């Protein structure tokens, strides 16, 4: 899955290069035009049940490099 690899790589290198809080969003990079550029959102229903959805918006994550 290209989008998870790209997001993980960006997270690792960007967080190390920049100090402070950095925001990330997850989006899909695909050959299929129906989903290319769409965002990924998540839903947690408890007891270890989690879902990931393709949507027009995407989940936003913040990472604080100083406090880790």
Backbone torsions as a table, in degrees:
resi	resn	phi	psi	omega
1	UNK	NA	110.3	-176.2
2	UNK	-58.8	-42.5	-172.2
3	UNK	-67.7	-35.0	177.6
4	UNK	-71.4	-38.9	178.4
5	UNK	-64.2	-46.0	-179.7
6	UNK	-64.6	-42.0	-179.6
7	UNK	-66.1	-42.2	179.7
8	UNK	-65.2	-41.8	178.4
9	UNK	-63.7	-45.6	178.9
10	UNK	-61.7	-40.7	179.8
11	UNK	-62.8	-45.6	-177.7
12	UNK	-65.2	-49.7	-175.9
13	UNK	-74.6	-40.1	-178.8
14	UNK	-68.5	-41.5	-178.1
15	UNK	-66.1	-34.2	179.3
16	UNK	-74.8	-33.3	-176.9
17	UNK	-79.4	-30.6	-176.4
18	UNK	-112.7	135.7	175.3
19	UNK	-94.4	147.6	178.7
20	UNK	106.3	-166.1	-176.7
21	UNK	-87.6	128.6	178.3
22	UNK	-122.5	137.7	178.7
23	UNK	-103.3	141.9	179.5
24	UNK	-129.3	148.9	171.1
25	UNK	-128.9	147.8	178.8
26	UNK	-101.7	130.2	177.0
27	UNK	-138.1	161.8	-175.2
28	UNK	-95.6	135.1	172.5
29	UNK	-117.3	109.9	-174.5
30	UNK	-145.6	159.5	174.6
31	UNK	-73.4	-24.3	180.0
32	UNK	-76.5	114.7	-175.9
33	UNK	-66.2	-19.5	179.1
34	UNK	-67.7	-29.7	-177.6
35	UNK	-116.4	-12.2	-178.3
36	UNK	-61.1	128.0	179.4
37	UNK	85.5	-6.9	178.6
38	UNK	-74.3	161.2	179.9
39	UNK	-95.5	171.8	178.0
40	UNK	-121.1	128.6	175.2
41	UNK	-120.1	159.9	-175.7
42	UNK	-127.1	149.2	176.2
43	UNK	-133.2	129.3	177.3
44	UNK	-108.5	125.8	-178.7
45	UNK	-110.5	7.8	177.7
46	UNK	91.1	164.1	177.9
47	UNK	54.3	35.5	177.8
48	UNK	76.1	14.6	179.1
49	UNK	-99.2	114.4	-178.7
50	UNK	-131.3	146.8	178.9
51	UNK	-128.4	149.4	171.5
52	UNK	-120.1	135.2	-177.4
53	UNK	-125.9	149.2	170.9
54	UNK	-88.6	129.9	-178.6
55	UNK	-148.4	173.1	178.0
56	UNK	-71.9	-27.8	176.1
57	UNK	-105.3	168.4	178.7
58	UNK	-133.0	159.9	177.8
59	UNK	-70.7	143.9	178.2
60	UNK	-111.3	135.9	-179.2
61	UNK	-124.3	142.3	176.1
62	UNK	-115.7	139.4	178.9
63	UNK	-128.5	124.6	178.6
64	UNK	-100.3	105.7	-176.4
65	UNK	-66.8	-29.2	-176.8
66	UNK	-74.9	-37.5	-178.1
67	UNK	-97.5	-19.9	-179.9
68	UNK	43.6	NA	NA
